[in-house]
Amino acid sequence: MVKELLAKFGFSEKETAVYLALFGLGASVVSDIARKAHINRSTAYVVLDALTKRGVVNITERRGVKMYHPVSPDNLVKHFEQMAQQYSELAIQAKKILPKLKAETEPSAQLGPRIRLFEGAEGMRTVYQDAVASLEMIRSHGKKGSHVGSHNINIYENKIVLTAPGEKFALVIESAELAESLKKALS
């Protein structure tokens, strides 16, 4: 359970082995840590350096010998909370620049609308996932009581999506002008 949690927070297998070895040993020298973690000594130095930079391992000196010891598990929780905060801030920043990134990667409006056909269950899933990932409200017109992806027409961002679930295909038209006109018509 602990190994899986540490892996979810970006600890490598060796970082996890070293970190857990430290808890079993307490303050220790590199050779003891490497032996307990079943890694070579030079690798242990690299891993301990990475864990020290993360703030989950401390270094002290006793009679000129470096001793490594794990910080309190409370500090590990604080480390994870800091990581969560950083990722949350990155997500906010990404949302802010998303329209600009999309504008730069989408074909120029001068080239006219882009039309794509998606077929089969996988194609329908791709179209559905794109709609669900949209940060904009989805306007739908079609069968009542259906969920997004099964309506006949969905409009979001600069996309008009025509779906035919029974025939397993979706037609996606990307046109800012047409999408805006249809959004206004369905308002």
C-alpha positions as CSV (number, residue, x, y, z in Angstrom):
1,M,0.0,0.0,0.0
2,V,2.8,2.5,0.9
3,K,4.8,1.6,-2.2
4,E,1.8,2.2,-4.4
5,L,1.1,5.5,-2.8
6,L,4.7,6.7,-3.2
7,A,4.7,5.6,-6.8
8,K,1.5,7.7,-7.4
9,F,3.4,10.7,-6.2
10,G,6.3,10.1,-8.5
11,F,8.7,8.1,-6.4
12,S,10.7,5.7,-8.5
13,E,11.0,2.0,-7.4
14,K,14.6,2.8,-6.1
15,E,13.5,5.9,-4.3
16,T,10.7,4.0,-2.6
17,A,13.1,1.2,-1.6
18,V,15.6,3.7,-0.1
19,Y,13.0,5.7,1.7
20,L,11.4,2.6,3.3
21,A,14.9,1.2,4.1
22,L,15.6,4.4,6.0
23,F,12.5,4.0,8.1
24,G,13.7,0.5,9.1
25,L,17.2,1.6,9.8
26,G,16.9,5.1,11.2
27,A,19.9,7.4,10.7
28,S,22.3,5.4,8.6
29,V,25.3,5.6,6.3
30,V,25.0,5.0,2.6
31,S,26.4,1.5,2.6
32,D,23.8,0.2,5.1
33,I,21.0,2.0,3.2
34,A,22.1,0.5,-0.1
35,R,22.3,-3.0,1.4
36,K,18.9,-2.8,3.0
37,A,17.3,-1.3,-0.3
38,H,19.1,-3.9,-2.4
39,I,20.8,-1.4,-4.7
40,N,24.4,-0.5,-5.3
41,R,26.1,2.2,-3.2
42,S,26.7,4.7,-6.1
43,T,23.0,4.4,-7.0
44,A,22.1,5.0,-3.4
45,Y,23.9,8.3,-3.4
46,V,22.0,9.5,-6.4
47,V,18.7,8.4,-4.9
48,L,19.4,9.9,-1.5
49,D,20.3,13.2,-3.2
50,A,16.9,13.2,-5.1
51,L,15.1,12.4,-1.8
52,T,17.0,15.1,0.0
53,K,15.9,17.7,-2.7
54,R,12.3,16.6,-2.2
55,G,12.7,17.3,1.5
56,V,11.9,13.8,2.7
57,V,15.4,12.9,3.7
58,N,17.8,14.9,5.9
59,I,21.6,14.7,6.2
60,T,23.6,15.1,9.4
61,E,27.2,14.5,10.1
62,R,28.7,12.5,12.9
63,R,32.4,12.6,13.3
64,G,32.8,13.6,9.6
65,V,30.5,10.8,8.4
66,K,27.3,11.7,6.5
67,M,24.2,10.1,8.1
68,Y,20.9,10.0,6.2
69,H,17.6,9.8,8.0
70,P,14.0,10.1,6.9
71,V,12.0,13.1,8.0
72,S,8.8,12.6,9.9
73,P,6.0,11.2,7.9
74,D,4.2,14.5,8.6
75,N,6.7,16.1,6.3
76,L,6.0,13.6,3.6
77,V,2.3,14.6,3.8
78,K,3.4,18.3,3.6
79,H,5.5,17.4,0.6
80,F,2.5,15.8,-1.1
81,E,0.3,18.8,-0.3
82,Q,2.8,21.1,-1.8
83,M,2.9,18.9,-5.0
84,A,-0.9,19.0,-5.1
85,Q,-0.9,22.8,-4.8
86,Q,1.7,23.1,-7.6
87,Y,-0.3,20.9,-9.9
88,S,-3.5,22.8,-9.1
89,E,-1.7,26.0,-10.0
90,L,-0.4,24.5,-13.2
91,A,-3.9,23.4,-14.1
92,I,-5.2,26.9,-13.6
93,Q,-2.5,28.3,-15.8
94,A,-3.1,25.7,-18.4
95,K,-6.8,26.6,-18.6
96,K,-5.9,30.2,-19.1
97,I,-3.6,29.5,-22.1
98,L,-5.7,26.7,-23.5
99,P,-7.7,29.0,-26.0
100,K,-4.4,30.4,-27.3
101,L,-2.8,27.0,-27.7
102,K,-5.9,25.7,-29.5
103,A,-5.9,28.8,-31.8
104,E,-2.3,28.2,-32.7
105,T,-2.8,24.5,-33.4
106,E,-6.0,24.8,-35.3
107,P,-6.1,25.5,-39.1
108,S,-6.4,29.1,-40.1
109,A,-9.9,30.5,-40.4
110,Q,-8.9,31.6,-43.9
111,L,-8.8,28.0,-45.0
112,G,-12.5,27.6,-44.2
113,P,-14.2,25.0,-41.9
114,R,-12.5,21.7,-41.1
115,I,-14.7,18.7,-41.5
116,R,-13.9,15.3,-40.0
117,L,-15.7,12.0,-40.0
118,F,-15.4,9.6,-37.0
119,E,-16.7,6.0,-37.5
120,G,-17.3,3.1,-35.3
121,A,-17.4,2.7,-31.5
122,E,-13.9,4.1,-31.1
123,G,-14.7,7.1,-33.3
124,M,-17.8,7.8,-31.3
125,R,-15.9,7.5,-28.0
126,T,-13.3,10.0,-29.3
127,V,-15.9,12.6,-30.2
128,Y,-17.7,12.0,-26.8
129,Q,-14.4,12.4,-24.9
130,D,-13.6,15.7,-26.7
131,A,-17.1,17.1,-25.8
132,V,-16.8,16.1,-22.2
133,A,-13.3,17.6,-22.0
134,S,-14.6,21.0,-23.2
135,L,-14.4,23.8,-20.8
136,E,-17.5,25.4,-22.5
137,M,-21.1,24.6,-22.0
138,I,-22.4,22.1,-24.6
139,R,-25.5,23.1,-26.4
140,S,-27.5,20.2,-27.7
141,H,-30.4,19.7,-30.0
142,G,-32.0,16.3,-30.7
143,K,-33.5,13.4,-28.8
144,K,-34.9,14.5,-25.4
145,G,-33.6,12.7,-22.3
146,S,-30.4,11.6,-23.9
147,H,-26.9,12.3,-22.7
148,V,-24.2,14.2,-24.5
149,G,-22.9,12.0,-27.4
150,S,-26.2,10.5,-28.2
151,H,-27.9,13.7,-29.4
152,N,-28.2,14.5,-33.0
153,I,-26.4,17.9,-32.7
154,N,-23.9,19.1,-30.1
155,I,-22.3,22.6,-30.3
156,Y,-19.3,23.7,-28.2
157,E,-16.3,25.8,-28.7
158,N,-16.0,26.1,-32.5
159,K,-17.4,22.7,-33.2
160,I,-20.7,21.4,-34.5
161,V,-21.0,17.7,-33.9
162,L,-23.6,15.6,-35.8
163,T,-24.0,12.1,-34.3
164,A,-25.8,9.0,-35.5
165,P,-25.3,6.5,-32.7
166,G,-27.3,3.8,-34.4
167,E,-25.1,4.0,-37.5
168,K,-22.0,4.6,-35.3
169,F,-20.6,7.7,-36.9
170,A,-20.1,11.4,-36.0
171,L,-19.4,14.3,-38.3
172,V,-17.5,17.2,-36.7
173,I,-17.5,20.6,-38.3
174,E,-15.0,23.1,-36.9
175,S,-16.1,26.6,-37.8
176,A,-16.1,29.5,-35.4
177,E,-18.6,31.4,-37.5
178,L,-21.1,28.6,-37.9
179,A,-20.7,27.4,-34.3
180,E,-21.4,31.0,-33.0
181,S,-24.5,31.3,-35.2
182,L,-25.9,28.0,-34.1
183,K,-25.2,28.8,-30.4
184,K,-27.2,32.0,-30.8
185,A,-30.0,30.2,-32.5
186,L,-30.3,27.6,-29.8
187,S,-30.1,30.1,-26.9
